[in-house]
Amino acid sequence: MDEWTGLVAALRTGGWIMYPLSLLGVLALTIIFERAYVFARFARAPMALLEPDTPDMPVQAADGVERLAPQHAFRRMAAAWRPDAATPLWLREASAQAIAARIERDMSRGLWLLETIVTAAPLLGLLGTIVGMMQSFQLFGGAGLVDPVGVTGGVAQALVATAVGLIVAVFALFAFNYFSRRLERLMDELELFANARLNALRVRDETGGA
């Protein structure tokens, strides 16, 4: 309890700049939790879908992804590879590319804001530092130091603002890098999935299979 009280007191010391910094921190946490749920729920690749295929696997794969959630990335990608003898391969490829672009857009939603927070939080902390130091310097009179307590309070405000800004930025940076790498891996897995379906369809067409 004493630690929590001390933390609240330290945050109050930071002055008004703590309000926008706190807002950035809340936004960052919201995006992190929301994206973590989305990636865990709709981007986890079933290993069976990434295994080498036989000519009849497109139908089996399409049946397998039906068990996934409708918003799942692999179920959305499987829509381009459903069995339809009348659909040419070039049209399937174009459809798969369009679906992949929409998946990438949807899965990266909010990451731009994390990237913005990485830059904005330290700048706001620096602004709080400048404000705190300016308040400290204003307390120096012509006859010397006027208010020692006020000077130390201004320095404390400067240090707290800087520290909080850096903490928010570091958390947002780690989260942004993780989700960016996770998105890259997802797109690689979707490409493997699409190439496997495409190769299986080509083999089926060349061998005259149904």
N, C-alpha and C positions, 0 to 999 in steps of 0.2 A: 504493500500500500504506500509506503514511504517512497519507493522508487517511482511509482506512478505519479504521486504528488510532485516529486522532483522533476519528472519529465514534463508535466503540465506547466509547472513554473518556468522551466527552461524555454518552452515554446512561447509562453507569454512574453518572455524577455525579448524574443525576436521582433516584437512590434507588429505593425500592420502588414508587413511583407509576408508574415506567416499565413495570412488568409489565402492569398493566391497560391502559395507553396502547398498549403494543405489541400486546396482544391486539385492541384496537379497530382498530389499523392493519392487522393481518392480516385481520380480518373485513371491513374496508372494501375492501381489495384483492381478496379472494376474491369478494365480491359484484360488484365492478366488472368483473372479468374474466368472471365467469359470466354476468352480464347482457349484457355486450358480445357474447359469443358467441351468446346466445339471440336478441338483437335482430338480429344480423347473419345468423343462420341461419334464423330462423322469422318474421321481421317485415318483410323487404324486399319491397316491393310490385312485382311485375312491371308495367311500364307498360301493357302490353296489356290488363290487367284493369281499368284505370281509364279506358279510352277510351270514348267514346259508343257505345251499343249499337244494334243493329238487332233486330227482333222475334225473330230466330232465335239471338241471341247467348247466351242463358242456357245452351243446350246446349253451344255452343262454349266458353264460359267454364268450364263444369264440366269439360269434357274437358281444357282447358288446365291447370287447377290440379291435375289428377291427377299431373302431373310434379313437383309440389312435395312436400316431406316431409310425412308424415301430421300432424306437429305444427304445420305452418306455419299462421299465422293465416288466410291467405286460403283455404287448402284447407278449414280447419274452417268458415269462413263460407260457402263454396260449398255445403256440405251442405244448407243451408236452401233452396237455389235449384235443386236438381236437377230435371229435367223429370218432372213427375207431374201429370197433368191432374186427378186426384182430390183434390189438396191445395189448399184454398182459399187465397187471397192473405193473408187475415188470420192464418191459421195459420203461413204462411211468415214473415210479419213477426214474429210472436211468437217463433218458433223462432230467427230471426236475432237478435233482441234478447237472448234467453237465451244464445246462443252468444257474442255480443259481450261480455256480462257475464263469462262464464267466461274469455274471452281476456284481457280487461282484468285480471282477478284473477291469471291465470297470469303475464302479462307484468310485472306489478308486484310479483311475489314478491321479497322481500328489500329492497325500497326503503324499507319502514318502518324496517328496521334501519339503513340508511344515514342516514335522517333522524334516528334516535336518536343515532347516532354524531356527527352534526353538533352536537348539543347536549351530549352527554356528554363528548366529548373536551376541549373548553375547560374544562368544570367540573372534570374530573380534573386538568387542568393547573393550574387555580387552587388545587385542593386541595394539589397538590405545592408550589406557591408558598407557601402558608400554612405547610405543614409545614417547608419549608426556612427560612423566616424565623423561625419559632418556635425552631428549633434554633439559629439565629444569635443570637437575643436571649437564649437561655438561657446563652450563653457570656459574657455581660456580668456581671461580679461587682460586689460593692459597692465594691471598690477600683479599678474600671475594667475595661478589656478584659483578659480572661484568656487567650484562645486566638485570635489573629488568623487563623491558618490555618483553624480550625474555623468562624469567622465567614464567611470568604470561601467556604468549601466549602458552607455553608448557602445563601448567596446564589446560588452557581452552581447548586445543586440547584433552587432556586426558578426561576431563569431557564430552565434546560433543560426542566423540566416544563412551564412555560408555553409555550415555543416548540414543543415536540413536540405538545402538545395542540392548539395552533392549526394546525400543519401538517396533522395528521390531520383536523381539522375542515374545513379549506379544501378538501382533496382530496375528502372525502366530500360536501361541499356542491356542488362543481362536478359531481361524478358524479351526485348526486341530481337536480340541476336538468336535466342533460342527458338522463337516462333518463326523467324526468317529461315533458319536452318531446317526446322521441321517442315515448313512449306516447301522448301527445295526438295527434301526427301519425298514428300507426298507427290510432287509433280514427277519426280523420277519414277516412283512406283506406278503412277498412272500411265506413264509412257511405256513402262514394261508391260503393263496389263494390256494396253491398246495394241502394242506391237505383237504380243502373243496372240491376241484375237485376230489381228490382221494376217499374220503368218498362217494361222490355222485355216482361215477362210481361203487364202490363196492355194494352200495345199488341197483343200477340198474341191476348189474349182478346177485345179489342174488334173486331179484324179477323177473328176466327174462324180464326186460323192454328193449325197443329198444334204 
